[in-house]
Amino acid sequence: MNITFIEKNEKKLFFLLLIFVIYILIFNLFTFNPILGYDAEAHHAYIEHIARYLPESLNLPSEDDTYEFFSPPLPYLFPSLVSVICRNVIESENILESCRPYYSKITQIFQTCLYLLTIFINLKSIQRVYKSKSFLNLGYFLMISILSVNYRSISMIRGEVYIIFFLSLLLYIFLKLKENKFHHNNLFVLAFGLTVGSLLLSRQWSFFLIPGFIIIAFILRDNERTNYLKFMFKQSIITGSISFWFYLNLFVSTGSFTAFNKEFNGFNFNNQSISFYIPTNENIYYFFTKPIRPWLDNQFITTIYSDLWGDYWGYFVFTSRFLNDGRGQEFIGNYLARVNIVSLFSTFLLFYLYFLRSRLCKKNIFLRYIRLSVIISILGFVIFLILYPEIPTGDTIKATYVLHVFHLIIFYAALNLESIKKENIKIYNFFIFIFIATFIHNFSAYLSHYSSEFISRI
């Protein structure tokens, strides 16, 4: 495939990529069970606790019911409702357990649809920024599709999937507000407030997306600041009425608005060893040879990178509960090492696109919000890891937890790539060529490595 071919067949490549992405999603639906996911038993316990009381009431679990008690309830409502429907259809001695396969698979399908809708909304936002005739943006779709963490996250029952969905809505609404210089009607206020409230009820990582809106108030020009402050005050009432009840309940029951299931150590850089912050020679060696647990124990940079592009924790290959049931464990470390190496090229290009045109960012409030949210989210996540260190494994260092950060980076990078397309089509085509090569090489990392027969026996 040469660069000229890319230029002439961009729309065809978009739809070809769409076919491959849909294949990946369908394949994983048949070969991955959410019970294999991160903290799966705790998430299922949360769902089944809620299902016991629906539809009469929304009863939140306590620490005794599940160690995910601190998580907001929105991601658990859909599977709980499916479980309620299930118990009225089937007969079983243990209704909740018998309904688990049904609500698990239907939730997987639902989250897959949310993911595709997220991509569609972001494509519409990019189209709106550049006032393009078509929303088929190959650059954005390629960049978001080469991250293996996306496919792994939506295959599990995870609140982060809801975060990226509501974030895409938030960006689209905020973009329209910015175009109107923050003149607004009640519909805008309601839509924005509902979206932010839903974010806060999805996962606590979404709090990292709020400070950017506060900082913007000090950046705006005087003629826009008044409208902005009025809008933010109105929408905050809606946001608070939707989400505050959960955090108040958490405070009453645990004594903290942001409770967690790990021991709080207070902020001290010494909570983590120096190898957490700076990779050792051993970390770098395994990064290029065996980037799969436990070889990068509690190292931030190399673990996040390996989990972003590959499968450091092995959840598409094996889990601690099923160490011998995945396929290809004997060579998966070598393959993921190649994934890390090949992905360095795309990583470099993504960073280049993200940091391009910094001056433009300072003049554009929409872009400024994205940059602020990326910085705050990364700093917030690192602080969280310092406050709640998991030594020696570092099993809270997962790319899924900050999935929204990578979506924001790629959204911003896609806007810059679109500018490059208008200025120098050859450079643009080169970028696309590298991303396509990465997608082809890393394809196996996007797929669950369990057999359908094994999944049917779980």
C-alpha positions in Angstrom: 0.0 0.0 0.0 1.6 3.3 -1.1 0.9 6.8 -0.1 -0.8 7.7 -3.4 -3.2 4.8 -2.9 -4.2 6.3 0.5 -5.0 9.7 -1.0 -7.2 8.3 -3.7 -9.1 5.7 -1.6 -9.6 7.5 1.7 -13.4 6.8 2.0 -13.0 3.2 0.9 -10.3 2.8 3.6 -12.7 4.3 6.2 -15.3 1.7 5.4 -12.8 -1.1 5.2 -11.5 -0.1 8.7 -15.1 0.0 9.9 -15.6 -3.6 8.7 -12.5 -4.8 10.6 -13.5 -2.9 13.8 -17.0 -4.5 13.7 -15.3 -7.9 13.2 -13.2 -7.3 16.3 -16.2 -6.3 18.3 -18.3 -9.3 17.3 -15.4 -11.7 17.7 -14.8 -10.5 21.3 -18.5 -10.8 22.1 -18.3 -14.5 21.3 -14.9 -15.1 23.0 -14.8 -12.9 26.1 -17.0 -13.2 29.2 -17.2 -10.1 31.4 -16.5 -12.4 34.4 -12.9 -12.5 33.2 -12.6 -8.7 33.6 -11.0 -6.5 36.2 -12.6 -7.0 39.6 -15.4 -8.8 37.8 -16.8 -10.6 40.8 -17.2 -7.3 42.7 -18.9 -5.7 39.7 -21.3 -8.6 39.4 -22.1 -8.5 43.1 -22.9 -4.7 42.7 -25.3 -5.5 39.8 -27.0 -8.4 41.6 -27.4 -6.4 44.8 -29.2 -3.6 42.9 -31.3 -6.2 40.9 -32.6 -7.7 44.2 -34.4 -4.4 45.0 -35.4 -3.1 41.5 -37.9 -2.0 40.4 -39.3 -1.1 43.9 -36.2 0.9 45.0 -32.6 1.8 44.1 -30.7 0.2 47.0 -26.9 0.8 46.9 -24.6 -1.9 48.1 -22.4 -1.4 51.2 -18.8 -2.4 51.8 -20.1 -5.8 53.1 -21.9 -6.4 49.8 -19.1 -5.7 47.3 -15.7 -4.0 47.5 -16.8 -1.8 44.5 -19.3 -0.1 46.9 -17.7 3.3 46.2 -18.4 3.2 42.5 -21.3 5.3 41.2 -24.4 3.3 40.1 -25.1 4.4 36.6 -23.1 1.6 34.8 -24.8 -1.0 36.9 -28.4 0.1 36.2 -28.7 -1.4 32.7 -27.4 -4.9 33.6 -29.5 -4.8 36.7 -32.6 -4.0 34.7 -31.8 -6.9 32.3 -31.5 -9.2 35.4 -34.9 -8.0 36.6 -36.4 -8.9 33.3 -34.6 -12.2 33.3 -35.9 -13.2 36.7 -39.5 -12.7 35.4 -38.9 -14.9 32.4 -36.8 -17.9 33.6 -37.3 -20.3 36.5 -34.3 -21.3 38.6 -33.3 -22.1 42.2 -30.7 -19.4 42.0 -32.3 -16.6 39.8 -29.4 -14.1 40.1 -26.7 -16.6 39.2 -28.8 -18.1 36.3 -29.4 -14.6 34.9 -25.7 -13.6 35.1 -24.8 -14.9 31.6 -27.8 -13.0 30.0 -27.2 -9.6 31.6 -23.4 -10.0 31.0 -23.7 -10.6 27.3 -26.4 -8.1 26.7 -24.4 -5.5 28.6 -21.4 -6.3 26.5 -23.5 -5.6 23.4 -24.9 -2.4 24.9 -21.4 -1.1 25.8 -20.2 -1.9 22.3 -23.0 0.2 20.9 -22.1 3.0 23.3 -18.5 2.8 22.0 -19.6 3.0 18.4 -21.9 5.9 19.2 -19.0 7.7 21.0 -16.9 7.5 17.8 -19.8 8.8 15.8 -20.4 11.8 18.0 -16.7 12.6 18.0 -16.6 12.4 14.2 -19.5 14.9 14.1 -17.7 17.2 16.5 -14.6 17.1 14.3 -16.8 17.8 11.2 -18.3 20.7 13.1 -14.9 22.2 13.9 -13.7 22.1 10.3 -17.2 22.6 8.7 -16.5 19.6 6.5 -19.1 18.2 4.1 -18.5 14.6 5.3 -18.0 13.3 8.8 -16.0 10.3 7.6 -12.7 11.2 9.1 -10.2 8.4 8.5 -7.5 10.0 10.6 -9.5 10.1 13.8 -11.1 6.6 13.2 -7.7 5.1 12.6 -6.0 6.6 15.7 -8.8 5.6 18.0 -9.0 2.1 16.5 -5.3 1.2 17.0 -5.6 1.4 20.8 -6.1 -2.1 22.2 -7.3 -0.7 25.5 -10.6 0.3 23.8 -11.6 -3.2 22.9 -10.6 -4.7 26.2 -12.5 -2.0 28.2 -15.8 -2.3 26.4 -15.7 -6.1 26.7 -15.8 -5.8 30.5 -18.6 -4.2 32.6 -16.9 -0.9 33.2 -17.9 2.6 34.1 -15.1 4.1 31.9 -17.1 3.2 28.8 -19.9 5.5 30.0 -17.3 8.2 30.7 -16.0 8.3 27.2 -19.6 8.3 25.8 -20.8 11.2 28.0 -17.5 13.0 27.4 -18.2 12.9 23.6 -21.6 14.4 24.2 -20.0 17.0 26.5 -17.5 18.0 23.9 -20.2 18.3 21.2 -22.5 20.5 23.4 -19.5 22.6 24.6 -18.4 23.2 21.1 -21.8 24.5 20.1 -21.9 26.7 23.2 -18.5 28.1 22.3 -19.6 28.9 18.8 -22.6 30.8 20.3 -20.2 32.7 22.6 -22.0 31.0 25.5 -25.4 32.5 24.7 -27.7 29.8 25.8 -31.3 28.6 26.2 -32.8 26.2 28.7 -32.3 23.3 26.4 -28.5 23.8 26.4 -28.5 24.1 30.2 -30.5 20.9 30.6 -28.4 18.9 28.1 -25.1 20.1 29.6 -26.3 19.5 33.2 -27.7 16.0 32.4 -24.4 15.1 30.7 -22.1 16.3 33.5 -24.4 14.7 36.1 -24.3 11.4 34.2 -20.5 11.6 34.0 -20.2 12.0 37.8 -22.5 9.0 38.2 -20.4 6.8 35.9 -17.1 6.6 37.6 -15.2 8.9 40.0 -12.4 9.4 37.4 -14.9 11.8 35.8 -14.1 14.4 38.5 -10.9 15.1 36.6 -13.0 16.6 33.8 -14.6 19.3 36.0 -11.7 21.6 37.0 -11.1 22.6 33.3 -14.5 24.3 33.2 -13.6 26.3 36.3 -10.2 27.4 35.0 -11.8 28.5 31.7 -13.8 31.1 33.6 -10.6 33.0 34.4 -9.4 32.8 30.8 -12.4 34.0 28.9 -12.7 37.5 27.6 -15.0 39.8 29.6 -17.7 39.9 26.9 -18.0 36.1 27.1 -17.3 35.5 30.8 -20.7 36.8 32.0 -22.6 34.5 29.7 -20.3 31.6 30.6 -20.7 32.1 34.4 -24.5 32.3 34.1 -24.6 29.1 32.1 -22.3 27.2 34.5 -24.3 28.3 37.5 -27.6 27.1 35.9 -26.2 23.8 34.7 -24.5 23.1 38.1 -27.9 23.1 39.7 -29.0 20.3 37.4 -25.7 18.5 37.7 -25.9 18.6 41.5 -29.5 17.5 41.7 -28.6 14.4 39.5 -25.3 13.3 41.1 -24.9 14.9 44.6 -27.2 12.4 46.3 -24.8 9.5 45.6 -21.7 11.3 47.0 -23.7 12.5 50.0 -24.8 8.9 50.7 -21.2 7.8 50.3 -20.1 10.4 52.9 -22.9 9.4 55.3 -22.0 5.7 55.1 -18.2 5.9 54.9 -17.2 9.4 56.1 -15.8 10.3 52.8 -17.2 11.8 49.5 -14.5 9.9 47.6 -14.2 6.6 49.5 -12.1 3.8 48.1 -11.5 0.1 48.9 -7.8 0.5 49.6 -5.9 1.9 52.6 -5.4 5.7 52.4 -1.7 6.5 53.0 -1.8 10.3 52.6 0.2 12.2 50.0 3.9 11.4 50.1 6.2 10.8 47.2 7.9 8.2 49.2 4.7 6.1 49.2 6.1 4.9 45.9 9.6 3.8 45.1 11.8 5.6 42.6 11.2 2.9 40.1 7.5 3.9 40.0 8.4 7.3 38.6 11.4 6.4 36.5 11.8 3.1 34.8 14.9 1.0 35.8 17.1 -0.8 33.3 15.2 -3.9 34.1 11.9 -2.2 33.4 13.2 -1.1 30.0 14.5 -4.5 29.2 11.2 -6.2 29.9 9.3 -3.4 28.1 11.1 -4.5 24.9 11.0 -8.3 25.6 8.2 -9.4 27.9 5.7 -6.5 28.5 3.2 -8.6 30.5 2.7 -9.1 34.2 4.6 -9.4 36.5 7.7 -8.1 34.7 6.9 -4.4 35.0 5.6 -4.5 38.6 4.5 -1.1 39.8 6.2 0.9 37.1 4.0 3.7 35.9 5.2 4.7 32.4 6.1 1.3 30.9 3.0 -0.4 32.4 0.5 2.3 31.1 2.2 2.1 27.7 2.1 -1.7 27.5 -1.5 -1.7 28.7 -2.5 0.9 26.2 -1.1 -0.7 23.1 -1.0 -4.4 24.2 -2.3 -6.4 27.1 0.1 -6.0 30.1 -2.3 -7.5 32.6 -3.2 -10.4 30.3 -7.0 -10.1 30.6 -7.5 -11.0 26.9 -5.1 -14.0 27.3 -5.4 -15.2 30.9 -6.6 -14.0 34.3 -5.5 -14.9 37.9 -8.6 -17.2 38.0 -8.0 -18.9 34.6 -4.2 -19.0 34.2 -4.2 -22.0 31.9 -7.3 -21.4 29.7 -6.3 -18.6 27.4 -4.7 -19.4 24.0 -1.1 -18.5 23.1 0.4 -17.7 26.5 3.7 -19.4 25.5 4.4 -16.7 22.9 2.2 -13.8 23.8 5.0 -12.0 25.7 7.2 -12.0 22.6 4.3 -10.8 20.4 3.4 -8.0 22.8 7.1 -6.9 22.8 6.8 -6.4 19.1 3.5 -4.5 19.6 5.4 -2.2 22.0 8.2 -1.6 19.5 5.9 -1.1 16.5 3.6 1.2 18.4 6.5 3.5 19.2 6.2 5.0 15.8 2.5 5.8 16.2 3.1 7.0 19.8 5.7 9.5 18.4 3.2 10.7 15.8 0.4 11.0 18.3 2.6 13.1 20.6 3.7 15.3 17.7 0.0 15.9 16.6 -1.0 16.5 20.2 1.6 19.2 20.8 1.3 20.8 17.4 0.0 24.3 17.3 0.1 25.1 21.0 -0.4 28.8 20.2 -3.7 27.9 18.6 -4.8 26.2 21.8 -4.3 29.3 23.8 -6.7 31.2 21.6 -9.4 28.5 21.4 -11.3 27.8 24.6 -12.6 24.5 23.3 -9.1 23.2 22.6 -7.9 24.8 25.9 -10.5 22.7 27.8 -9.2 19.5 26.2 -5.6 20.3 27.1 -6.5 21.2 30.6 -8.5 18.0 31.1 -5.7 15.9 29.8 -3.1 17.5 32.2 -5.5 17.4 35.2 -6.5 13.8 34.6 -2.9 12.6 34.3 -1.8 14.5 37.4 -4.9 13.3 39.3 -4.3 9.7 38.4 -0.7 9.8 39.5 -1.7 11.4 42.8 -4.3 8.7 43.2 -1.6 6.0 42.7 0.6 7.8 45.3 -2.3 8.0 47.8 -3.3 4.4 47.3 -0.1 2.5 46.4 -0.4 -1.2 45.4 3.0 -2.6 46.2 4.6 -4.6 44.8 2.2 -5.4 41.9 0.9 -1.9 41.1 -2.4 -3.5 39.9 -4.2 -0.1 39.9 -1.9 1.1 37.0 -4.4 0.3 34.2 -4.9 2.3 31.0 -8.6 1.6 31.2 -8.9 3.8 34.3 -7.9 6.8 32.3 -9.4 5.8 29.0 -10.9 9.2 28.6 -7.4 10.8 28.6 -6.4 8.8 25.5 -9.7 9.7 23.8 -9.1 13.4 24.5 -5.5 13.2 23.2 -6.6 11.5 20.0 -9.5 13.9 19.5 -7.1 16.8 19.7 -4.5 15.0 17.5 -7.2 14.4 14.9 -8.0 18.1 14.7 -4.3 18.8 14.0 -4.1 16.0 11.5 -7.0 17.5 9.6 -5.1 20.8 9.4 -2.0 19.0 8.1 -4.2 17.3 5.4 -5.2 20.8 4.1 -1.6 22.0 4.2 0.5 19.1 3.0 -1.4 16.0 1.7 1.9 14.0 1.4 2.7 14.3 5.1 -1.0 13.5 6.0 -0.8 10.3 3.9 2.4 9.3 5.6 0.8 9.6 9.0 -2.2 7.5 7.8 0.2 4.9 6.3 2.0 4.5 9.7 -1.3 4.2 11.6 -2.6 1.5 9.1 0.7 -0.4 9.5 0.3 -0.3 13.3 -3.4 -1.5 13.1 -2.4 -4.4 10.9 0.6 -5.5 13.1 -1.3 -5.1 16.4 -4.5 -6.7 15.2 -4.1 -9.8 17.3 -3.8 -7.7 20.5 -7.4 -6.4 19.8 -8.9 -9.9 20.0 -9.7 -12.0 23.0 -7.6 -15.2 23.1 -10.2 -17.4 24.8 -12.0 -20.1 22.8 -15.8 -19.9 22.4 -16.0 -23.4 24.0 -14.2 -22.2 27.1 -16.5 -19.2 27.3 -19.6 -21.3 27.2 -18.4 -23.4 30.1 -17.8 -20.4 32.5 
